[in-house]
Amino acid sequence: MTTLTDLPQERRLPVAEFVALLAMMFAMTAFSIDAMLPAMPEIAAELTSDAPNRAQLIITSFVLGMGVGTFVTGPLSDAYGRRIVIVSGAILYSFGAMLAWAAPTLELVLAARFLQGLGVAGPRIAGMALVRDLYTGRAMARLISFVMMIFTLVPAVAPLIGSFIIAGFGWRAIFVAFVLFAAVAMSWFVMRQAETLAPEARLPLNPRSLLSAAREVLTHRVVMLVTFAQALSFASLFATLSSTQQVFDQSFGKADSFPIWFAVIALFAGTASILNARLVVRIGMRGMVTATFTAQVVNSAVMVFLFWTGWMPDALAFPAYLFWTITVFGMAGLTLGNLNALALEPMGHIAGTAASIVAAIATVLSVPIAVPFGLAFDGTPVPLMTGVLIFCLIALPLMRAVPPPDVIR
């Protein structure tokens, strides 16, 4: 495997530049989801006025494509190198964005968004493999922490950027912004970042090996328990992302200020990763995830009861929903990384392929779980809160069935 010291001195990136480049590449995913949120009312009015809830599929179709792309991106980057997979993915992503820009129907926009998701899996997965090529151990963890610190700013500002674009050029111009963002990121990447996987270290695509690895993942009880729990955590996040703009607009009449409130949510929720880093050493990954799901069950059950019965005072309804949404986004920071680590614990001998398979299964499975609760939006936050409550109630017994890490084999 090529390491940082194997690269020619003149082609090594300074750490600060490398972190910024990676953050921009990873931000393609968050920007592609969160910048679309302010466009939901316009998309619904223009393309699906008879069933406005269907506009939410703009989010989940992208996520579905990203999940499917995750299945193949890792093995392709191991076989052909990181650069070609990252750049090819960005090209497919941009092609999908332009198709969405021109699409006259919602169905064609959704198909184009699926293509965007397929493409973004390249920078997302092969970019992480690139980091593993160059750094290991604490150095890798430290670098990724820096990347994530910058990355957390993207969800905070993306809806605001999207709202400015819509106000100036209309909602379709957001897809042009995606292309420009990808073009800047890829130009920087191609000009500055050398290939990190030497030809002699590449692994030929072997369908038999891939099937064998997939079979091992799919038949390992602990891995699948944790993967299903991860899918439920993803479903909570994606259902909330899909519905939250409508809740702000139709439930609370705050469509105009939605980008500002979303920034507040993202910034507060972003502290969850810092909290996890401090507590996971003492509580452990399994304990941290179980405690988080338990807390969310209690939180969501109380909220569902108060909103459904009408006992929530009008003056407290919006602050209560804002707090609840922060906890759902924060739950992702407290569960997803830990769940991924637990799933890979017994898969060290096929870690790269297993990571792709686990991430793909969890992402793809989360979409059909999340979509019905988003489409059930009735002008109140109750369907969404009920969905998150159900997801966490199902996830809890899955986590209790997971043995301690030192028992996992």
N, C-alpha and C positions, 0 to 999 in steps of 0.2 A: 504494500500500500504506500502510495506517495504521501510523504509528510511535509510539513511546512519547511523543514530544513532541506528537503530534496528539491524544492523549487528554486530556479535561478534568483539570485538576490534582487535583481532589477525588476522581477515580476511579482515579488511579494507585496501584498497590500499592507499598509500600516493598519494596526488593529482598529483604530477609530474609523478609518474609511471602510474596512471590512464589515464592521458592525453596522454602519449606516447603510451600506449596500444591501446586506442581508435583511435589515429591517424594511427597506423599501421593497425588496422582492417579496417578503412575507406579507407586507401590507397590501399587496394586490388582492389577497383574499378578503380581508376586512373591508377595504375600500369598495370592493365589488358588491358586498352585501349591504353595508351601512349607508353608503351614498344613495342607494335606491329607496330607502325608507321614506324620505319626504315626497317621493314621486308617486306613492301608492294611490292617492286620491285622483291624480291626473290620469294614471294608467287605467284605473277602474272606470273613470268617466268616459275615456276614449275607446277602450277595447273590451270592457266587460260591464257595461252599465247595468245590465239586467241581473248580474250576480257579482257585486263589487268585491265580495270576500275572495274571489278567485285571483284577484291581483296579488294576493299573498304568495301565490305559486312562483312569482318572480324570484323569491328568495329560495324556496325549497328546491326548485328545479336546478338552480346553480349548485346548491349543496349536494344534490343527488349526482350531478355530473362530476363534482370534485371527489365524491366518494368512489365512484366507478373508476375515475382516473387514478386514484391512489392504488388500486389493485396492480396496475402495470407499471407505474412510473418508477418505483424502486428497482425492480428487476431490469427495466430498460436502461436506467442510469448505471447500473452495475455492468451491463453488457457493452454499452456504447459510450460511456463517459457522462460527466455531469453537464458540461456546457451544451452539448447538442440537445439534450433532453430539456434543459431549462429554456433555451432559446426556442425550440420547437413548440414547447408548451405555451410560451408567451405569444407565439405567432397564431396558434390555434385559438387562444384566448381572445386575441385582437380580432381575428376573423369572426368569431362568435359575437363580439361586441358590435361589429359593423353590420352583421346580419340582423341583430336585434334593433339597431338604429333604423334599418330600412323595413323591418317586418310590419305588414299591415294588420295582422291579427294577433291576438294574445297567444294562440297556439304556436305560431311561428316565433314569437318572442321567447316563449318558454323553451322551445327547441334550441334557439340560439343561446339562451342562458345555460342550458345543459352543456353545450359545446364550450362555453366560457369556463364552466366548472371543470370539464375534462382538461382544458388547457392549463388552468391555474395549478393543477396538481403537479405539473412539471417544476415550476419554481418552488412550490411548497415542499415537496418531498425530496427532489434532487438537491435543492438548496440545503436541506438539513444534512443530506449525505455528504455534501461538500464540506460542511462544518466538521463532520466526523472524520473526514480525510485529513484535515489540518490540525485538529485539536483533540485531545483526549482528557479524561478525568476532570480534575477541578478546573483546568484551563478552559475546557469545553463548556462546563457548567457556568463558569463566570462569564464567558463570552455570550452564551445564550441568554443569560440573565440581563446583560446589557441590551441585547437585541429586543427582548421582550419589554424592557422598560420603555424603549422608544416606540415599539409596536403598539403598546397600550394607548398611545396618544391618537392613533388613527381612528379607532371607533368613536373617540370623543369628538373629533372634528369632521369626520366623513359626512354625517347628515347635514352639518352646517354648509360644507362645501357643495353638497348636492343641492341644497335649497338655493344657494346663490346661482348655481348653474341653471336650475329650473326657472328662477326669476328672470334671468337674462336671456336664455336661449331655448327654454322648453325642456321637458323631461327627456326627450330623445338625445339631447346633447350630452347627457351623462355618459352614454355609451362612447361618445367621441372622447370624453375625458378619460375613460378607461384605456382607450387605445394610446392616448398621449402619455399616460402614466406608465404603461407597459413599455412604450418606446424609449422613454427616458431611462427607466430601470435597466432595460436590456442593452441600450447603448453604453451605459456606464459599465455594466457587467462584461460585455464583450471586449471593450477597450482596456479594462483594467484587471480582470480576474483570469488567471491562467487555469487550464484544466488541472484538476487535482487527482485524477485517477489515471495512473500510468497504463499504457496498453497492456503490459504484461500482467497487470493486476485485475484486468477485467474478466468477468465471468460470462461465458457464452450462455445465451438463453437456452434453458433446458426444460422443456415442458414437464418431463418426468420428475425433475427435482422440485419444480414449482408445485406440482400436484402432490408430491410427497410432503412438502412443507405445509401446504394447505390442509392436507389430511391430518397432520400432526396437530395443527392449531385447532381444527374443528372438532377433534376427538378428545382434546384435553379439557377435562371438566372445569378446572379452576380458570383456565384461560377464557373459556366460553362464558362462565358465570360473570367474570369481570368485564368481558366484552359487552354482554347484554346490559350490565349496569352502566357502562360507558355510553351505550346507545340511548339509554333512558336519560342520562345527564345531557347528552347532545340534544335529545328531543325537547327537553325543558328549555334549553337555550334557543333552539330554532323556532319553536312554537311562539316563544316570547318575542323574538325578533320579527316574526311574520305578523303578529297581531298588534304589537305595541303602538304603532302609529295610528291605527284605527281607534284604539282605546283612548289615546291622548286626544284625538280629534272628536270622535262621536260620544265618548263617555264623559269627557271633561272639557271639551271645547277649547283645546289648547294646541290646535294644529300649527298655528303661526309660531308658537314658541317651542314646538317639539324639538328642533335641533339643539336648542340650548339645554333643555331638560335632559335630552339624551346624552349630551356631553357631561352633565353632572352625574348621571347614572354610570357612565363608562369610567369616569375618573374615580368615583367612590368604589365601584366594583373592582377596579384595577388593583386596589390595595389587598385584595384577597390573596393574590399570589405571594405577596410579602408576608402576610399572616401565615399562610401555609408553610413557607420556608422556615418560619420560627417555631411552629407547633409540631410539624410532622416528625421532627427528630425525637420529640418526647412522646407523642401519641402514636406514631407509626402511620403508615399509609392506609392500612385497612381501618384503623380506628378513626383516622381523620375523615375518611369518606363516609363511614357509618354515622359518625356524629353529625356530619353536614346534612346527610339525607334525613336523619331524625329531626334535626332542627327545622328543616324545610317542611317536613310533614306537619309539624306543629304550627309553623308560621302560615302555611297555605290553608290548613284546616280552619284556623281562626279567621283568616281573610275571607274564605268562601262562605263561612257561616254568617259573618257580619254583612257582607255585600248581598248575599242571597236573601237573607231575612229582612234586609232593609234597616238593620240596627246600626249600621255604620253612619255616624253623624255626617251630614253633608259637608261641614267645615273640615272634617278629617279625611274625607274619602280620597281626595287627590294625594295628600301627603302619605296616606297609608298605601296607596297603589305605588307611589314613587319608591317608598321604602321596600315594598315587596319586590319590585322589579330589580332594585339594587341587589337584593339577596339572591335572586335567581341568577343574575349575571355573576355575582360573587361566587355562587355555588360552582360555576364552571371552573373558576380558579382554584377552588378547594378540592375538586374531585378529579377533573380530567387528567391532569398530569400524574396524580397518584394511581389512578385506575390504569393508565397506560403502563406505568412502571410495574404494577402488580401483574398485568397480563404478560409482560415480557420476562418476568422473573424466572419462569421455568423454560424459557425459549432462547437462552443465551447462545446455543449452538447454531441457531438460525435467526438471530435477532433482527437483521435487516429485512428479510422476507416476512418474518412474523409481524414486524411493526407495520408493514404495508397492509398485510391481510387484516390485522386487528383494527387498524384505523379505517380501512375500507368498509369492513363489516359494520362497525359501529356507526359510521357516517351514513351509509346507505340505509341501514335498518332504522335509523332515527327519523328518516323522512316520512315513511308511511305512518309511523307512530305520531309524529307531530302534526301532520297536515289536517286530520279530522278535527282537532281541537281549534286550529286556526280558522278553518272554514265554518266552525260552529259559532263564530262571533255574533252576538245578538245585541250589540250596543252597550254591553257591560263587560267588565273584566272577569265575570264569573266563569265562563267556559274555559278561558285560559288558565285561571287559577286552579280550576278543577282538574285540568289536564296535568299540570305540574304536580298537584297533590297525588294523583293516581300514579304518575311516573315514579315518584319518590317512594310511595307505598310499595310498589312492585320491586324497586331497587333494594330496599332494605333487607328482605329475606335473602336476596341473591348475595348481598355482602356478608350476611351472617353465616352463609354456607361456605364462604371462602376461609380456608384455614390460615393460621398465622404464616407469615413469609418463611419462617425457618422450617415449616412442615411441608411447604409446596415443593413438589418434585416434577 
